[in-house]
């Protein structure tokens, strides 16, 4: 029996992508984690290894502890807002657009998905202009609406930024849900209708159980995307998460710490510690999903 030749052609095809991904993603990530275990003396000099000292300082130091706590709370609220508003709305839109009775479905899909392919900087600038106390208030005054300074109030800044983010990204989960819904065999739906199921029964008892793996994927993508969030908050509220740090996320805390927008001098080691916290939270969430929720969802789908 002849020995099968090693598939070198697979290595040749994968090598460019693996090399580029390693250079620009894996290496910076590992080097950031390495740097978070060091500190630089105030008087200068070589890096000094301190282990988890930066992480301990981040959660115990009177200066850093309130900031990381606030950033964690705001990031979690940002994520929950997307889970409770964006994903149900995306599922509703996908269900409507999967129906053959809705005219102009392609146009609606295009319009809803278009903001997702636009520049985040452009989106942030446009909404900042629309909601600005000067231009926005004058614009809405023309139609008889008195616009409060939504982005300038502590109570409303984070929910408004979250809504802007939902408006921009709702098209992505909508398309994933739509692809899952239209892949359901028509025979299953017709059989349920013959048995007397209503449209709502068909959705809850047939469609939703079959697309649960997609629901799980959308949930974990939402988790990763929102705990990495930075661009929209920065373009609308600046590096400090104004007003009064009410929109400060882990991403903005890392940015201003690492590049010195908060301190007189940049603090790369503490900045990478913040990035390390972000990485560990995302890693823990993804692992929990893969080894618990995803396995159950796939097993239930196979049984059905």
Residue pairs with C-beta under 8 A, 6 or more apart in sequence:
29 279
32 272
32 275
32 276
33 272
33 276
33 279
35 47
35 268
35 269
35 272
36 54
36 55
36 269
36 272
36 273
36 275
36 276
37 49
37 50
37 51
37 52
37 54
38 47
38 48
38 49
38 50
38 269
39 47
39 48
39 50
39 53
39 54
39 269
40 47
40 48
40 268
40 269
41 48
47 269
54 269
54 270
54 272
54 273
55 273
55 276
55 277
57 64
57 270
57 273
58 64
58 65
58 68
58 270
58 273
58 274
58 277
59 65
59 68
64 270
67 245
67 248
67 253
68 253
68 274
68 277
70 245
70 248
71 248
71 249
71 250
71 252
71 253
71 274
72 250
72 277
74 158
74 241
74 246
74 247
74 248
74 249
75 226
75 227
75 229
75 249
75 250
75 251
77 158
77 162
78 158
78 161
78 162
78 165
78 226
78 229
78 249
79 222
79 223
79 226
79 227
81 159
81 162
81 166
82 162
82 165
82 166
82 169
82 222
82 225
82 226
83 219
83 222
85 162
85 163
85 166
86 165
86 166
86 169
86 170
86 173
86 222
87 173
87 215
87 218
87 219
87 222
89 166
89 170
90 170
90 171
90 172
90 173
90 174
90 176
90 177
90 218
91 173
91 174
91 177
91 215
93 108
93 112
93 170
93 174
94 173
94 174
94 175
94 177
94 178
94 181
95 177
95 181
95 203
95 207
96 102
97 105
97 108
97 109
97 174
97 178
98 178
98 181
98 182
102 108
109 174
109 175
109 178
112 170
112 171
112 174
113 171
113 172
113 174
113 175
114 171
115 123
115 167
115 168
115 169
115 171
116 168
116 169
116 171
116 172
118 168
120 168
120 231
120 232
120 235
121 231
121 235
123 164
123 168
123 232
123 235
124 164
124 231
124 232
124 234
124 235
124 236
125 235
127 164
127 236
128 151
128 235
128 236
129 135
129 136
130 136
130 139
131 147
131 149
131 150
131 151
131 160
132 151
133 149
133 152
136 147
137 146
137 147
139 147
140 146
140 147
141 147
148 156
150 156
150 157
150 160
151 157
151 160
151 161
151 236
151 237
152 242
152 243
153 243
154 243
154 244
154 246
155 246
157 237
157 242
157 243
157 246
157 247
158 246
158 247
161 232
161 233
161 236
161 237
161 247
164 232
164 236
165 229
165 232
168 232
169 225
172 221
173 218
173 221
173 222
176 214
176 217
176 218
177 211
177 214
177 215
177 218
179 214
180 210
180 211
180 213
180 214
181 207
181 211
184 206
184 207
184 210
184 211
188 206
188 210
189 202
189 206
189 207
192 201
192 202
192 205
192 206
193 202
197 205
197 206
208 215
209 300
209 301
209 304
210 301
210 304
212 297
212 300
212 301
213 294
213 297
213 298
213 301
215 297
216 289
216 293
216 294
216 297
219 289
220 285
220 286
220 289
223 282
223 285
223 286
223 289
224 282
224 285
224 286
227 250
227 278
227 281
227 282
227 285
228 251
228 278
228 282
229 249
229 251
230 249
230 251
230 252
230 254
230 255
233 241
233 247
233 248
233 249
233 251
233 252
234 251
234 252
234 255
236 247
237 243
237 247
239 252
239 255
239 256
239 261
239 262
240 248
240 252
240 256
240 261
240 262
241 247
241 248
241 249
241 252
241 253
250 274
250 277
250 278
251 278
253 274
254 271
254 274
254 275
254 278
255 261
255 271
256 262
257 263
257 266
257 267
257 270
257 271
257 274
258 266
258 267
258 268
258 271
258 272
258 274
258 275
259 266
259 271
260 266
260 267
